Amino acid sequence: MPDNNKEIALERKTRYQLYGWILFIVCAILFIAASIIDREPLVFVGSILFLLACFFFLIPLIGSYRKGKSDS
């Protein structure tokens, strides 16, 4: 039974991390839109890099989340 509680806590933590990264991606998209409207190329490049970095951090998180789901 205690192992089940640890698994639930880990799954909840992973889910919150996933939600956080999704919010970061939404922010990056909004920054990209703002940079296009304001015609700021440096902000645009920085926003694209930020978006790519978010995806790189998200890939292993999704992989571990799917792996945890398939184990149960």
N, CA, C and O atoms as CSV, one atom per row, in Angstrom:
chain,resi,resn,atom,element,x,y,z
A,1,MET,N,N,0.805,-1.206,0.000
A,1,MET,CA,C,0.000,0.000,0.000
A,1,MET,C,C,0.852,1.276,0.000
A,1,MET,O,O,0.532,2.216,-0.727
A,2,PRO,N,N,1.935,1.334,0.801
A,2,PRO,CA,C,2.751,2.547,0.770
A,2,PRO,C,C,3.365,2.813,-0.595
A,2,PRO,O,O,3.525,3.969,-0.984
A,3,ASP,N,N,3.713,1.753,-1.334
A,3,ASP,CA,C,4.271,1.950,-2.676
A,3,ASP,C,C,3.251,2.607,-3.595
A,3,ASP,O,O,3.607,3.416,-4.452
A,4,ASN,N,N,1.989,2.257,-3.413
A,4,ASN,CA,C,0.927,2.847,-4.224
A,4,ASN,C,C,0.829,4.343,-3.979
A,4,ASN,O,O,0.635,5.112,-4.921
A,5,ASN,N,N,0.960,4.771,-2.719
A,5,ASN,CA,C,0.913,6.203,-2.400
A,5,ASN,C,C,2.085,6.945,-3.028
A,5,ASN,O,O,1.928,8.071,-3.501
A,6,LYS,N,N,3.261,6.319,-3.034
A,6,LYS,CA,C,4.425,6.946,-3.652
A,6,LYS,C,C,4.233,7.077,-5.157
A,6,LYS,O,O,4.605,8.088,-5.753
A,7,GLU,N,N,3.656,6.060,-5.760
A,7,GLU,CA,C,3.405,6.104,-7.207
A,7,GLU,C,C,2.399,7.190,-7.552
A,7,GLU,O,O,2.555,7.896,-8.548
A,8,ILE,N,N,1.370,7.322,-6.729
A,8,ILE,CA,C,0.363,8.366,-6.963
A,8,ILE,C,C,0.990,9.741,-6.810
A,8,ILE,O,O,0.722,10.635,-7.612
A,9,ALA,N,N,1.823,9.920,-5.791
A,9,ALA,CA,C,2.483,11.216,-5.577
A,9,ALA,C,C,3.421,11.536,-6.730
A,9,ALA,O,O,3.487,12.680,-7.180
A,10,LEU,N,N,4.147,10.532,-7.210
A,10,LEU,CA,C,5.053,10.750,-8.338
A,10,LEU,C,C,4.279,11.092,-9.610
A,10,LEU,O,O,4.683,11.969,-10.373
A,11,GLU,N,N,3.168,10.396,-9.829
A,11,GLU,CA,C,2.344,10.690,-11.007
A,11,GLU,C,C,1.770,12.105,-10.937
A,11,GLU,O,O,1.731,12.812,-11.944
A,12,ARG,N,N,1.331,12.512,-9.761
A,12,ARG,CA,C,0.793,13.868,-9.587
A,12,ARG,C,C,1.878,14.914,-9.836
A,12,ARG,O,O,1.636,15.928,-10.491
A,13,LYS,N,N,3.074,14.658,-9.308
A,13,LYS,CA,C,4.190,15.588,-9.509
A,13,LYS,C,C,4.528,15.704,-10.993
A,13,LYS,O,O,4.747,16.803,-11.504
A,14,THR,N,N,4.568,14.566,-11.678
A,14,THR,CA,C,4.864,14.563,-13.108
A,14,THR,C,C,3.792,15.309,-13.888
A,14,THR,O,O,4.097,16.049,-14.824
A,15,ARG,N,N,2.537,15.115,-13.502
A,15,ARG,CA,C,1.439,15.795,-14.186
A,15,ARG,C,C,1.540,17.310,-14.007
A,15,ARG,O,O,1.322,18.060,-14.959
A,16,TYR,N,N,1.870,17.771,-12.785
A,16,TYR,CA,C,2.026,19.206,-12.564
A,16,TYR,C,C,3.204,19.772,-13.350
A,16,TYR,O,O,3.131,20.889,-13.862
A,17,GLN,N,N,4.291,19.005,-13.448
A,17,GLN,CA,C,5.421,19.451,-14.262
A,17,GLN,C,C,5.010,19.569,-15.728
A,17,GLN,O,O,5.396,20.513,-16.416
A,18,LEU,N,N,4.234,18.614,-16.190
A,18,LEU,CA,C,3.744,18.645,-17.570
A,18,LEU,C,C,2.880,19.883,-17.805
A,18,LEU,O,O,3.038,20.567,-18.816
A,19,TYR,N,N,1.977,20.170,-16.884
A,19,TYR,CA,C,1.139,21.372,-17.005
A,19,TYR,C,C,1.992,22.635,-17.015
A,19,TYR,O,O,1.719,23.563,-17.776
A,20,GLY,N,N,3.014,22.674,-16.182
A,20,GLY,CA,C,3.898,23.838,-16.139
A,20,GLY,C,C,4.619,24.064,-17.454
A,20,GLY,O,O,4.717,25.196,-17.926
A,21,TRP,N,N,5.128,22.982,-18.054
A,21,TRP,CA,C,5.816,23.120,-19.336
A,21,TRP,C,C,4.860,23.522,-20.441
A,21,TRP,O,O,5.235,24.264,-21.348
A,22,ILE,N,N,3.627,23.039,-20.374
A,22,ILE,CA,C,2.625,23.466,-21.367
A,22,ILE,C,C,2.364,24.957,-21.240
A,22,ILE,O,O,2.217,25.646,-22.250
A,23,LEU,N,N,2.304,25.459,-20.026
A,23,LEU,CA,C,2.121,26.903,-19.833
A,23,LEU,C,C,3.323,27.689,-20.360
A,23,LEU,O,O,3.157,28.759,-20.946
A,24,PHE,N,N,4.527,27.165,-20.156
A,24,PHE,CA,C,5.710,27.817,-20.716
A,24,PHE,C,C,5.632,27.872,-22.243
A,24,PHE,O,O,6.006,28.878,-22.845
A,25,ILE,N,N,5.154,26.809,-22.863
A,25,ILE,CA,C,5.017,26.782,-24.322
A,25,ILE,C,C,4.000,27.817,-24.780
A,25,ILE,O,O,4.220,28.499,-25.781
A,26,VAL,N,N,2.890,27.943,-24.060
A,26,VAL,CA,C,1.887,28.962,-24.393
A,26,VAL,C,C,2.506,30.355,-24.288
A,26,VAL,O,O,2.275,31.205,-25.148
A,27,CYS,N,N,3.287,30.589,-23.241
A,27,CYS,CA,C,3.949,31.890,-23.087
A,27,CYS,C,C,4.914,32.160,-24.241
A,27,CYS,O,O,4.974,33.276,-24.757
A,28,ALA,N,N,5.666,31.139,-24.639
A,28,ALA,CA,C,6.608,31.306,-25.752
A,28,ALA,C,C,5.874,31.667,-27.032
A,28,ALA,O,O,6.336,32.513,-27.797
A,29,ILE,N,N,4.744,31.035,-27.268
A,29,ILE,CA,C,3.941,31.347,-28.466
A,29,ILE,C,C,3.432,32.779,-28.410
A,29,ILE,O,O,3.428,33.480,-29.422
A,30,LEU,N,N,3.005,33.213,-27.236
A,30,LEU,CA,C,2.554,34.606,-27.091
A,30,LEU,C,C,3.696,35.591,-27.294
A,30,LEU,O,O,3.504,36.650,-27.892
A,31,PHE,N,N,4.896,35.248,-26.795
A,31,PHE,CA,C,6.063,36.104,-27.031
A,31,PHE,C,C,6.393,36.178,-28.523
A,31,PHE,O,O,6.754,37.240,-29.028
A,32,ILE,N,N,6.270,35.065,-29.216
A,32,ILE,CA,C,6.519,35.052,-30.658
A,32,ILE,C,C,5.519,35.962,-31.361
A,32,ILE,O,O,5.894,36.747,-32.232
A,33,ALA,N,N,4.243,35.856,-30.983
A,33,ALA,CA,C,3.212,36.701,-31.596
A,33,ALA,C,C,3.488,38.179,-31.319
A,33,ALA,O,O,3.359,39.013,-32.215
A,34,ALA,N,N,3.863,38.502,-30.098
A,34,ALA,CA,C,4.154,39.897,-29.753
A,34,ALA,C,C,5.362,40.416,-30.525
A,34,ALA,O,O,5.385,41.570,-30.953
A,35,SER,N,N,6.359,39.560,-30.700
A,35,SER,CA,C,7.545,40.014,-31.434
A,35,SER,C,C,7.245,40.234,-32.913
A,35,SER,O,O,7.839,41.107,-33.545
A,36,ILE,N,N,6.328,39.448,-33.465
A,36,ILE,CA,C,5.933,39.646,-34.863
A,36,ILE,C,C,5.158,40.949,-35.003
A,36,ILE,O,O,5.390,41.716,-35.938
A,37,ILE,N,N,4.245,41.197,-34.084
A,37,ILE,CA,C,3.441,42.428,-34.131
A,37,ILE,C,C,4.326,43.659,-33.973
A,37,ILE,O,O,4.153,44.652,-34.680
A,38,ASP,N,N,5.293,43.587,-33.023
A,38,ASP,CA,C,6.166,44.742,-32.768
A,38,ASP,C,C,7.374,44.795,-33.695
A,38,ASP,O,O,8.176,45.726,-33.619
A,39,ARG,N,N,7.507,43.806,-34.566
A,39,ARG,CA,C,8.627,43.724,-35.516
A,39,ARG,C,C,9.974,43.811,-34.796
A,39,ARG,O,O,10.826,44.643,-35.109
A,40,GLU,N,N,10.125,42.916,-33.821
A,40,GLU,CA,C,11.359,42.829,-33.038
A,40,GLU,C,C,12.066,41.513,-33.355
A,40,GLU,O,O,11.730,40.481,-32.774
A,41,PRO,N,N,13.039,41.530,-34.265
A,41,PRO,CA,C,13.682,40.274,-34.670
A,41,PRO,C,C,14.457,39.586,-33.542
A,41,PRO,O,O,14.469,38.356,-33.479
A,42,LEU,N,N,15.096,40.338,-32.662
A,42,LEU,CA,C,15.859,39.743,-31.580
A,42,LEU,C,C,14.930,39.030,-30.592
A,42,LEU,O,O,15.240,37.934,-30.124
A,43,VAL,N,N,13.814,39.643,-30.284
A,43,VAL,CA,C,12.835,39.019,-29.393
A,43,VAL,C,C,12.238,37.788,-30.065
A,43,VAL,O,O,11.977,36.783,-29.404
A,44,PHE,N,N,12.023,37.862,-31.365
A,44,PHE,CA,C,11.490,36.721,-32.106
A,44,PHE,C,C,12.449,35.523,-32.027
A,44,PHE,O,O,12.022,34.405,-31.739
A,45,VAL,N,N,13.728,35.757,-32.281
A,45,VAL,CA,C,14.719,34.675,-32.233
A,45,VAL,C,C,14.807,34.108,-30.807
A,45,VAL,O,O,14.859,32.893,-30.621
A,46,GLY,N,N,14.823,34.985,-29.822
A,46,GLY,CA,C,14.876,34.525,-28.434
A,46,GLY,C,C,13.657,33.708,-28.061
A,46,GLY,O,O,13.766,32.724,-27.330
A,47,SER,N,N,12.493,34.109,-28.560
A,47,SER,CA,C,11.259,33.380,-28.271
A,47,SER,C,C,11.238,32.011,-28.941
A,47,SER,O,O,10.751,31.039,-28.363
A,48,ILE,N,N,11.762,31.937,-30.146
A,48,ILE,CA,C,11.855,30.647,-30.840
A,48,ILE,C,C,12.798,29.713,-30.082
A,48,ILE,O,O,12.499,28.532,-29.909
A,49,LEU,N,N,13.923,30.237,-29.639
A,49,LEU,CA,C,14.862,29.423,-28.869
A,49,LEU,C,C,14.243,28.964,-27.549
A,49,LEU,O,O,14.447,27.828,-27.121
A,50,PHE,N,N,13.489,29.851,-26.912
A,50,PHE,CA,C,12.799,29.501,-25.666
A,50,PHE,C,C,11.778,28.397,-25.912
A,50,PHE,O,O,11.659,27.471,-25.109
A,51,LEU,N,N,11.048,28.488,-27.006
A,51,LEU,CA,C,10.066,27.461,-27.356
A,51,LEU,C,C,10.748,26.116,-27.615
A,51,LEU,O,O,10.274,25.079,-27.152
A,52,LEU,N,N,11.846,26.135,-28.345
A,52,LEU,CA,C,12.591,24.897,-28.607
A,52,LEU,C,C,13.121,24.289,-27.307
A,52,LEU,O,O,13.068,23.074,-27.120
A,53,ALA,N,N,13.624,25.128,-26.421
A,53,ALA,CA,C,14.127,24.637,-25.136
A,53,ALA,C,C,12.999,23.994,-24.328
A,53,ALA,O,O,13.206,22.969,-23.678
A,54,CYS,N,N,11.821,24.587,-24.368
A,54,CYS,CA,C,10.672,24.004,-23.667
A,54,CYS,C,C,10.362,22.617,-24.212
A,54,CYS,O,O,10.088,21.696,-23.442
A,55,PHE,N,N,10.401,22.459,-25.526
A,55,PHE,CA,C,10.140,21.148,-26.117
A,55,PHE,C,C,11.214,20.133,-25.725
A,55,PHE,O,O,10.909,18.968,-25.470
A,56,PHE,N,N,12.483,20.584,-25.679
A,56,PHE,CA,C,13.551,19.666,-25.288
A,56,PHE,C,C,13.376,19.191,-23.841
A,56,PHE,O,O,13.661,18.034,-23.535
A,57,PHE,N,N,12.914,20.068,-22.956
A,57,PHE,CA,C,12.665,19.659,-21.577
A,57,PHE,C,C,11.406,18.801,-21.465
A,57,PHE,O,O,11.295,17.969,-20.565
A,58,LEU,N,N,10.476,19.002,-22.367
A,58,LEU,CA,C,9.203,18.288,-22.323
A,58,LEU,C,C,9.321,16.856,-22.840
A,58,LEU,O,O,8.600,15.978,-22.368
A,59,ILE,N,N,10.200,16.605,-23.783
A,59,ILE,CA,C,10.322,15.278,-24.399
A,59,ILE,C,C,10.599,14.177,-23.371
A,59,ILE,O,O,9.880,13.178,-23.359
A,60,PRO,N,N,11.617,14.319,-22.504
A,60,PRO,CA,C,11.839,13.234,-21.536
A,60,PRO,C,C,10.720,13.116,-20.512
A,60,PRO,O,O,10.435,12.023,-20.023
A,61,LEU,N,N,10.087,14.235,-20.187
A,61,LEU,CA,C,8.991,14.200,-19.227
A,61,LEU,C,C,7.812,13.414,-19.783
A,61,LEU,O,O,7.209,12.611,-19.071
A,62,ILE,N,N,7.485,13.636,-21.028
A,62,ILE,CA,C,6.392,12.895,-21.660
A,62,ILE,C,C,6.763,11.415,-21.771
A,62,ILE,O,O,5.919,10.543,-21.564
A,63,GLY,N,N,8.017,11.137,-22.096
A,63,GLY,CA,C,8.463,9.752,-22.190
A,63,GLY,C,C,8.326,9.015,-20.864
A,63,GLY,O,O,7.867,7.873,-20.830
A,64,SER,N,N,8.720,9.663,-19.775
A,64,SER,CA,C,8.598,9.014,-18.474
A,64,SER,C,C,7.139,8.917,-18.040
A,64,SER,O,O,6.751,7.964,-17.365
A,65,TYR,N,N,6.337,9.897,-18.426
A,65,TYR,CA,C,4.908,9.860,-18.083
A,65,TYR,C,C,4.217,8.703,-18.809
A,65,TYR,O,O,3.419,7.979,-18.214
A,66,ARG,N,N,4.527,8.535,-20.089
A,66,ARG,CA,C,3.938,7.424,-20.859
A,66,ARG,C,C,4.420,6.079,-20.343
A,66,ARG,O,O,3.653,5.118,-20.280
A,67,LYS,N,N,5.692,6.013,-19.975
A,67,LYS,CA,C,6.252,4.767,-19.454
A,67,LYS,C,C,5.562,4.386,-18.148
A,67,LYS,O,O,5.274,3.213,-17.912
A,68,GLY,N,N,5.298,5.377,-17.303
A,68,GLY,CA,C,4.597,5.120,-16.051
A,68,GLY,C,C,3.164,4.675,-16.271
A,68,GLY,O,O,2.648,3.841,-15.527
A,69,LYS,N,N,2.524,5.224,-17.281
A,69,LYS,CA,C,1.148,4.848,-17.595
A,69,LYS,C,C,1.071,3.432,-18.141
A,69,LYS,O,O,0.126,2.701,-17.845
A,70,SER,N,N,2.066,3.040,-18.942
A,70,SER,CA,C,2.005,1.705,-19.552
A,70,SER,C,C,2.347,0.617,-18.538
A,70,SER,O,O,1.970,-0.540,-18.724
A,71,ASP,N,N,3.066,0.979,-17.455
A,71,ASP,CA,C,3.402,-0.011,-16.432
A,71,ASP,C,C,2.193,-0.440,-15.612
A,71,ASP,O,O,2.144,-1.563,-15.110
A,72,SER,N,N,1.210,0.462,-15.476
A,72,SER,CA,C,0.057,0.137,-14.632
A,72,SER,C,C,-1.033,-0.568,-15.348
A,72,SER,O,O,-2.056,-0.895,-14.747
